């Protein structure tokens, strides 16, 4: 099971916002450049995060996007859920009526445990936790500023 690019890139975009928080509103084109994905795709990702109350958009001079709360108050589940929807590995976990075996299915129990484990990690990890991990990784400053391009797939970090 894996997250789509929506969840992965959305989280990277918010990590970028958190890392550049002291600059005020950040232009989407700057995030897209630093994170090496297209501006139209980033615009597609930001809209649900604005609707979810995680990010705000400001128009005009000095405009851009910014976090509505400090990174320490943004749980990763608040980012992933609006972008990915339900993180249940199989539909019968949330809707037992979909399968006549739901009450006696041992594998459904495992899928439920997987959902619970993923939810626990996303609910207990904040954007600030990611900021701290990023700083501990000690990635070159050029990557954060978008001067270093990755080789290969073109999307840099995963």
Buried (B, 14 or more C-beta within 10 A) or exposed (E): EEBEBBBBBBBBBBBBBBBBBEEEBBBBEBBBBBBBBEBEBBBBBBEBBBEBEBBEBEEEEEBBBBBBEEBEEBBBBBBBBBBBEEBBBBEBBEEBEEEEEEEEBEEBEEBBEBBEEBBEEBEEBBBBBBBEEBEEEEEEEEBBEBEBEEEEEEBBBE
